[in-house]
């Protein structure tokens, strides 16, 4: 079995969970006893797909536990933005096609030629490439249109823009159609109260790190909430599942168009008590949270990592809700498009075998 685990999706399941996971809480098992200064690199290697974000969140958690300065250097914030943009591009060109159907994959040489994948590329060259090969127009204009009419902009872009991400979004729209779920975003732990709530739940609620809840109910996280910016019209548009696929483009436009006065991605940390800290950041898949507890010798007593996949693929979460109303005549392949819209960080398998009925 793959150490990373897998997610199993069962459309219209009866008597069994629509979403189940074999993921394990490796961070606590591997982190305990480690010197605190080694933990960020250890977790970045363990969660290599988004290692940059895990390193930053762990650094923030360790700093909070030590009672150190919590200010995030500007270069660290910019590095998070740069790598998040790269992750979005990799998702379109590499990960999402592999999840749905490898025969759909575009020519990877197009992505390989992108200056966004080069650490030394100028911001101007990155912007020009993304505006040409993703958005099909200047980022600020694209984003302004999205804020004015998110669904209309997504449809127009998907229908009329000859870029691979637009074509991919058009296919997601065709596959997912009118499938909808009730949006319920996880709030950022940007206040001491929220941070304490999350930190306490991570240690007091069994398996919270693998099946988290917010205020007693399942919730979801993703770049779509950053793109929506809490505007009512955009939140309503995001009830359509395919719009989560479209919102990746909105997040890319926002990362390119943001000004230096407002951080493009939120990063934070909170001390939770004696030698305990919570660190978090926004990243490509959504909200990432680390909790760290240290002893007097600066070694890790306990640590927890709460990743976006656990919110979105919760047994009662948004994906499970969509599977519960999955059309009986819809091809199983469509379930893979549903998974791709919510962007899991591990392998997904679709199980279409009839579930055993429960007997009275």
N, C-alpha and C positions, 0 to 999 in steps of 0.2 A: 504494500500500500504506500502511496506517495505520502511522505512526511508532511507535506503542505496540506493534505486533506483534499476533499472535494465536496461540492454541493450537488445534491440530487433534487431535481424538480419533477413534480408529478402533477400534470394538468388534470383538473376536475377530480382530484383524489377524494375518496370516500373511505373513512375509517383509518386512514394513515395521514401523516403530515404531508402537506403539499410541498414543503421545503424542509430538507434535512441536511445536516452537515457532519462531516467527519473531522472538522477542524479541531485542533487542540491548542491549549493556552501554553505555547512553548516559551514565551517570554519569562514567565515565572519560574519554570523548570530550569532554564538555562542561565537566568540572570542571578539567581540567589547565590550569595557567597562571592560574587565577582567584585573587584574594586570598582568604585563608582566611576572613576575616570575611564574605565574600559567599557562601561555599559553602552554608551551611544554607538560606538563602532560595532559592538557585538550585535546590537539590535538592527543596525543598518545592514549588516551582513545577513542576518536571519531573514529580514524582510527586504530582500534585495530589489524587488520590483519598484518600491518607493523608498529606497534606502535613505535618500537625502532628507525626506520628511521625517522618517523615524529617528534619524540621528538628531535632527533639530528638536523634535519633541522630547526625546530623552535628555538632551542637554538642558532644556528648559526645566524638566522635572527634577533633575539632579541639582541644578542651581537653586531651585525653590526649596528643596530638602536641606541644602547646605546653608540657606539663609543668605545667598549671594545676590548680587545685582541682577535684576530680572529684565533689564532693558535689552532688546534684541538689536544687535548691530545692523546698520543699513545694508551692509554687504551680505549678511545672512538672509535678510528679507529678500534681496534681489536674487540671490542664488535659489531660494525657494520658488520665486516666480519663474525664473528661467527653466528650472527642472520640471515644474508643473506644466509649462508650455510644451516641453519635450515629451512629457508623458501623454498629453493629449494627442500629439501627433503620432506617437507610437501606437496609441490605442486605435486610431483610425486606420493606419496603414498595416499594422501587424496583429495586435491582440484581438480586436473585434472580429475581423474576417476569420481568424483561426478558430474562434469560439463558435461562429455561426456556420461557416462553410469555407474551407481553405481554397476552394476553386474560385471564390469571389475576390481573393486577395489581389490588390493592384501591384504594379511593378515596384518592388522595394527600392529600385534605384532612384526613383523620384524622391523618396524620403531621404535616402542616403545623401542626396545632393543638397539637402536643406542646410543652410547656415545655422538654423536653430539647433542642430545637433552638434555644432562645434562650439566648444567653450569660449574660444577667442573671437567669435563673430561679433560684428558691430550690431547694436540694436537696430540701426537703419536697415541693414541687410536682412535681418530676421523679420522685421516688420514687412518689408517689401515681398519677401518670399511667402509669408503667411497670407498677406492680402491677395497675392496672385494665385496661390495653390490651394487655399482653403476658403477664404471669404469671397473672393471675386470682386472686392471693392474695398475702399479704405475702411479701416477698423472703426473709426469714430462714427462714420455714417451708418455702417452696418449696425452698430450697437444702438444708435439713436432710433433707427427704424424698429429694432427689437423692442425697446422700451415703449415705443408708441403702439405697437401691435405685434406682440410676440408670435402668435400663431400665424398671422398673415405673413410676417417676415420669414418665418421658418418655411412655410409652404412655397413662397415665391423663390426663396433661395434654393430649396431642394429641387424645385421644378425647372429652374432656368439657369442655374450656375453650373458650368462644365468642370467642376473640380471633384476630385474623388470624395472628400468629406460630404459635399452636397449630394452626390449620387448615393452614397451610403445612407444618408439620412432619408432620401426619397424611398429607398428600399425598406428602411425601418418603418416609415409611414405606411407604405403599402402592406407590409406584413402585420403591423399592429393595429392599424385602422382606428376604430373608435374605442378600443380597450382603454379603460380609465380606472384610476384608483383615487382615493381621497388623500390629498397631500397633507402630510403632517411632519414638518421639518424638526430635526433635533436642534435646539438652540445652542449657540456657542457657549462654552463655559467662561464667558467674559465677565461674570460677576463672581464675587466670593461665594455667594449663596449657591449658584449653579455648580461651581467647582467643588464645593463641599458635598453637594448632593451626589455628583458623579463619583467623587473619591470614596465616599462612604459606601455607595452601592457596589463599587468594585471589590470591596473586601467583605461586605456583610451579606450580599445576596449571592447564593450559590449559582455558579455558571453565568453570572451577569456579563462577564467579558465575552461569552460566546452567544448570549441571547439577551441583549440589553433592552431596557424599556426606559421611557421618559415619562415621569409622573403616572406610572402604572399602565402605560399603553405603548405599543410598538410605534416607532417613528423611523424616518429615513434621513439620509444625508447625501449630498452630492453637489457637484458644481452648479446644478440647476438652481439651487437656492441662492448662491452668490449672484448668478445672472439675474435672478428675479428681483433681488434687492428688496424683498418684502413688499413689493407693490401688489395690491389686491388683484389687478387684472392679470398679472403674470402668474401669481399663485394659482388662480383659477385655470389659466391655460395649461398649467402643469399637471392638471388632473389627467390629461391625455398622456398615456405612457410614452408614445413615440416622441413627445416633446422633450423628454429627458435626453434622448439622443440628439435632438436639435440644439439643446441648451449647451452642449459642449462647444459648439461654434460661438455661442454668445459669451461663454467664459473666456475663450481664446481672444475674442474681440475686446473683452473687458481688460484682460491682462495686458494687451498691447496699448489700450487707450487710457489706462489709468494715469493720473498725475502723481507727482512726487509728494504732494501734501497728504495724500490718503494712501495707506498701505493697500496693495492689491490683494494680499492674502493675510488674514488675521493670524497672529501668533501670540501665545500668552502662557503664563505660568502663575501658580498660586501655591503658597505654603499651606499645608493641610494640618499642621501640628508638628510635634517634635520630630525633626529629621525626616519629614515626609513632604513630598511635593507632587504637584500635578502640572504636567506640561502638555501643550496642545498646539496644533496648527491646522490650517486648511491646506488641502493638497488636492491632487487630481481627482481622487475618488470621493472627497468630502472631508469630514472632520476626523482627525486622528488625535487620540488621547493616550498619554502615558502617565502612570502613577508609580512613584518610586519611594521606597522606605529604606533608610540607611541606618547602620549602627554607629557607635562611637568611633570605630576604626575606619569609617568611610567605606564600608563594604555593604553590598546590597542585601537587605533582609528580605525584601519582597518587591516585585514589580509586576505591573499589569499593562497590557497594550490593548486598547479598544479601537479596532479598525472599522472603516466604513462598511465593509462587507457584512459584518455582524449585524449592523443596523438594517441594512437593505434586504438581507436574506434571512431575516428573523422568521421563525416558524409561523408567526402571525403578522408578518410585516407586509410591505407594499407588494413584493413579488408574490407572496403567498395569497394575498387578496386578489391579485390579477389571475392567478392560476385557478382560484376557486370559481371564477366566472368565465373560464376559458371556453370558447365555443366548441361544442362537441364535434363539429365537422371541420374544425381548423386543423391543418397538418401539424404534426409534432415539431417540424422545423421551426415554426413560428415561436415556439417556446424558447429557442436559442436566441431569437431576436429580442425577446423579453429580457433574458439574462444579460445580453449585450447592452441593452438600454440602461441597466442598473450597474453594469461594470464590476463583476466580481474579481477578486484578486487571486482566485484559485480556479481549478478546473471545474466545469459543470457537466453533469450528465442528466439526460432526460429519460425518465422511466415512464413508459406508457402502458405497462402491464396493468390489467384490471386489478384494483385493490380488493382484498378479501373483505366481504361484507361482515359487519358486526352482527352477532346474534343476541337476541334478548335472553 
